[in-house]
Each structure stands twice: as structure tokens, then as C-alpha cells.
Amino acid sequence: MIDLHTHLDLYPNALDILARVNQSNRFTLAVTTSPRAWLATSQVFKEYGNIKVALGLHPEIAVEKYNELDLLLSSIPKSYFVGEVGIDGSTRYLKTLDKQELIFDSTIRECEKAGGRIISIHSRNAASKVLSTLKKYPGCGKPVLHWFSGSIAELKDAVKMECFFSVNPVMTSTKKGKDLISRIPSRLILPESDGPFASRKGNPVMPWEAMDVASDLSEIWSVSNQAVEETLLRNLDSLMDGKS
């Protein structure tokens, strides 16, 4: 079991499910929405070896958490995992784009200075802006585009850059999601839950349910579920490249 993007600290029963997540999943990346949340969550989760906590500053709260930017940048050398970071170009957040772009540019630049990081990235309605920033800092590490929803042209650009893509059961249940996924090389795909924000039938997708995407990937790739799971495990190894 793998979950490359979950807001584990934001589940209402987070403390109750930690042990199950750690036992069920070989690897779980718990992204955070702010540097202070990362500090707190890292302490609470530190005894769970299969759960890694990523250092984040979510673009949707760029203004509210802008005063934590210095903490974010100074903490990057201490965390091999960065996320959730990125840019959101939705109408609701257009007024904060300047701050979002400054935060994201500074973050990716610092990741490069630190020798590269695994970075879980939000790119809703802003894929071109995100990719342009990543191109400026080719040594930033390994970008993982979380729940990618850009255009086919943007997708092709990201594939050329060898970005990874984390996909969840909600994404694989839609026509657009399946179409985008079908155009991504299988070596670049990893599962995510994006819980508790992603939900099915009113219930949040749980971290141990991220691998439910295997059945849809099996259909898209025309291979067995076992072959899908083996591919996803290889992709995790490729992403981690010996890191822990």
C-alpha cells in the first residue's frame, strides 16, 4: 500500500488511525498546509516509520500563512519531503497569485540549493506557471504533480520533464481523469488518497484506500491488478532512489 499525498493530520480521527496507516501502508506521505503544522505533525508522527511528513505551505492560504515563509525556507534543509506547495489559479484565489508565485518560486529555488527534494505540488488552473518555475530550477529534485488537471499540452510538457504524477480514486473515476492518466507513462504514476478532502459517497478517502486506483489503472493499462501494484512499487523505489 502506498499513499503519496494525504492530509493525515486533518482527518477528524487522525490520532486514532495512525497505527493502522503505519501498519497498512508501506509508505505514506503526510503533506502539511503550513510550516508550523509541519513542526507539530512531525513531532506527533515521528514514531511511525512508514509515515513521512512533508513540509508545506498550501497556495490556498498563501496570504494567511505568508508570515511563515521564512520558516518554510529555513526548514527545507531539514526535510527531504516538501508539500503541499504550488500555485492555484482558480478564480477564488486570483487575488493572491503574486504571493503564491513568490512563495512557490522561493520554495523551489531553496529545494535546488538544498540538493533536491521530493516535492508534492498543487497546480490547479496553474500548470503552466508551475512548470515554468520548475524549469527555472532543474536541480530542485523530483516533482510529484498531485491530482493533475491541466491541459494535454501541459501534461506532455510535464512528462518531458519527467515529473511524477500522484492519482487518487476520485480522479480515476472521471472521464477526464482517465483520459489524462492514459497519456502518462506508467513509470511516472503513483497512488494518493488526498484525504480527507477527496471523498467518495460522502466519506473521505482513507490512506489505505489510495491503492484502490489499481483496478482503474488495470483497465487503462490493460494489465492485471498484480502487474499494476508491482509497477507502483517500482515507481516508489524510483522516486525514493534509496532515500528514507
C-alpha positions in Angstrom: 0.0 0.0 0.0 1.2 3.5 -0.9 -0.2 6.9 -0.4 1.8 9.8 -1.9 -0.4 12.6 -0.8 -2.7 12.7 2.3 -3.5 15.4 4.8 -3.3 12.8 7.5 -3.2 15.4 10.3 -6.5 16.8 9.2 -8.6 13.7 9.5 -11.0 14.2 12.4 -9.8 10.9 13.9 -6.1 11.3 12.9 -4.6 10.1 16.2 -6.9 7.0 16.1 -5.9 5.9 12.6 -2.1 6.5 12.8 -1.2 2.9 13.8 -3.4 1.4 11.1 -1.9 3.7 8.4 1.6 2.8 9.5 0.8 -0.9 9.5 -1.3 -1.0 6.3 0.9 1.2 4.1 4.5 0.6 3.1 4.8 4.3 2.5 2.6 7.3 3.4 3.5 10.9 2.6 1.6 13.2 5.0 1.6 16.6 3.4 1.1 19.7 5.6 -0.5 23.1 4.9 1.9 25.3 6.8 5.4 25.2 8.3 4.1 25.4 11.8 1.7 22.5 11.1 4.8 20.6 9.8 6.7 21.2 13.0 3.8 19.9 15.2 2.9 17.0 13.0 6.5 15.8 12.7 6.6 15.5 16.4 3.4 13.6 16.7 4.2 11.2 13.8 7.9 10.6 14.5 7.5 7.2 16.0 5.7 5.8 12.8 8.5 4.7 10.5 6.3 4.2 7.4 4.8 7.7 7.6 6.9 10.7 6.3 5.8 14.3 6.9 6.3 16.8 4.2 7.0 20.5 4.8 4.3 22.6 3.1 2.6 25.9 2.6 -0.6 25.5 0.7 -1.3 28.0 -2.0 -4.9 28.4 -0.9 -3.7 30.0 2.3 -0.8 31.9 0.9 -1.9 35.2 2.4 -2.9 33.8 5.8 0.4 32.0 6.2 2.7 34.4 4.3 4.4 35.3 7.6 5.6 31.7 7.8 7.6 31.9 4.6 10.9 32.4 6.3 10.2 29.3 8.5 9.4 27.3 5.4 12.6 28.2 3.6 14.8 27.7 6.6 13.3 24.3 7.3 13.8 22.9 3.8 17.3 21.6 4.6 15.7 19.6 7.5 13.1 17.9 5.4 13.6 15.6 2.4 9.9 15.9 1.6 8.2 19.1 0.7 4.5 19.6 0.1 1.8 20.6 -0.3 3.2 23.6 -2.2 2.3 25.1 -5.6 0.0 27.6 -7.3 -3.8 27.7 -7.5 -5.1 29.8 -10.4 -8.8 29.3 -9.6 -11.0 32.4 -9.7 -11.3 32.3 -5.9 -7.5 32.7 -5.5 -6.6 35.0 -8.3 -6.1 38.0 -6.0 -3.3 36.1 -4.2 -1.4 34.9 -7.2 1.5 37.3 -6.7 2.1 35.9 -3.2 1.5 32.3 -4.3 4.1 32.7 -7.1 6.6 34.3 -4.9 6.3 31.6 -2.2 6.5 28.8 -4.8 9.4 30.3 -6.6 11.3 30.8 -3.4 10.5 27.2 -2.3 11.7 25.5 -5.5 14.8 27.7 -5.5 15.6 26.6 -1.9 14.9 22.9 -2.8 17.6 23.2 -5.5 20.0 24.9 -3.1 19.4 22.0 -0.7 20.4 19.5 -3.3 16.9 18.4 -4.4 13.8 17.3 -2.6 10.7 15.2 -3.3 8.0 17.8 -3.8 4.2 17.2 -3.8 2.8 20.0 -5.9 -0.7 21.6 -6.3 -1.2 23.0 -9.8 -5.0 23.6 -10.2 -5.6 26.0 -13.1 -1.9 26.9 -12.9 0.0 24.0 -14.5 1.9 26.2 -16.9 3.0 28.6 -14.2 4.1 25.6 -12.0 6.1 24.0 -14.8 7.8 27.3 -15.8 9.0 27.6 -12.2 10.3 24.0 -12.1 12.2 24.7 -15.4 14.0 27.6 -13.7 15.4 25.2 -11.1 16.2 21.9 -12.8 18.1 20.7 -9.7 15.1 21.1 -7.4 14.6 17.4 -7.1 11.6 15.2 -8.0 8.3 17.0 -8.6 5.2 15.0 -8.0 2.1 16.7 -9.6 -0.7 15.9 -7.2 -4.2 15.4 -8.8 -3.1 17.0 -12.1 -6.0 18.5 -14.1 -4.2 20.6 -16.7 -4.4 20.5 -20.5 -3.0 17.7 -22.6 -0.3 20.1 -23.8 0.7 20.9 -20.2 0.7 17.2 -19.4 3.0 16.4 -22.3 5.3 19.2 -21.1 5.4 17.7 -17.6 6.1 14.2 -18.9 9.0 15.6 -20.9 10.3 17.0 -17.6 10.0 13.5 -16.0 7.6 14.8 -13.4 5.8 12.1 -11.4 2.0 12.2 -11.0 0.0 11.1 -8.0 -3.5 10.0 -8.8 -6.4 9.2 -6.5 -9.6 7.1 -6.7 -11.8 10.2 -7.3 -9.6 11.2 -10.3 -9.7 7.7 -11.8 -13.5 7.6 -11.6 -13.9 10.6 -14.0 -13.7 10.6 -17.8 -11.2 13.5 -17.9 -9.1 11.9 -15.2 -8.9 8.6 -17.0 -8.0 10.3 -20.3 -5.2 12.3 -18.7 -3.9 9.2 -16.9 -3.9 7.2 -20.1 -1.4 9.7 -21.6 1.1 9.4 -18.7 3.8 6.8 -18.9 3.1 4.1 -16.3 6.6 4.6 -14.8 5.6 8.1 -13.6 2.4 7.3 -11.8 1.9 6.8 -8.0 -1.3 6.5 -5.9 -2.6 9.1 -3.5 -5.7 9.5 -1.4 -5.8 13.3 -0.9 -7.9 12.5 2.1 -9.8 13.9 3.9 -10.5 16.4 1.1 -11.1 13.7 -1.6 -14.2 11.7 -0.8 -16.5 9.0 -2.2 -20.1 8.7 -1.4 -19.7 11.3 1.3 -16.8 9.5 3.0 -13.2 10.7 2.9 -10.7 8.5 1.0 -8.6 6.9 3.6 -4.8 6.5 3.2 -5.1 2.7 2.9 -7.6 3.2 0.1 -5.2 5.1 -2.2 -4.2 1.8 -3.9 -7.9 1.4 -4.9 -6.7 3.2 -8.1 -5.1 -0.1 -9.1 -8.3 -1.5 -10.5 -8.8 1.5 -12.8 -5.2 1.5 -13.8 -5.5 -2.1 -14.6 -8.3 -1.2 -17.1 -6.4 1.7 -18.5 -3.2 -0.2 -19.0 -4.8 -3.5 -19.9 -2.8 -5.4 -17.4 -3.6 -7.4 -14.2 -4.0 -5.7 -10.8 -0.9 -7.5 -9.6 1.1 -6.0 -12.5 -0.2 -2.6 -11.6 0.8 -3.0 -8.0 4.3 -4.1 -9.0 4.6 -1.1 -11.3 3.6 1.3 -8.5 6.1 -0.3 -6.1 8.8 0.1 -8.7 7.8 3.7 -9.2 8.0 4.4 -5.4 11.5 2.9 -5.4 12.4 5.1 -8.4 11.1 8.2 -6.6 12.8 7.5 -3.4 16.1 6.4 -5.0 17.4 5.0 -1.8 16.1 7.8 0.4 14.1 7.1 3.6 
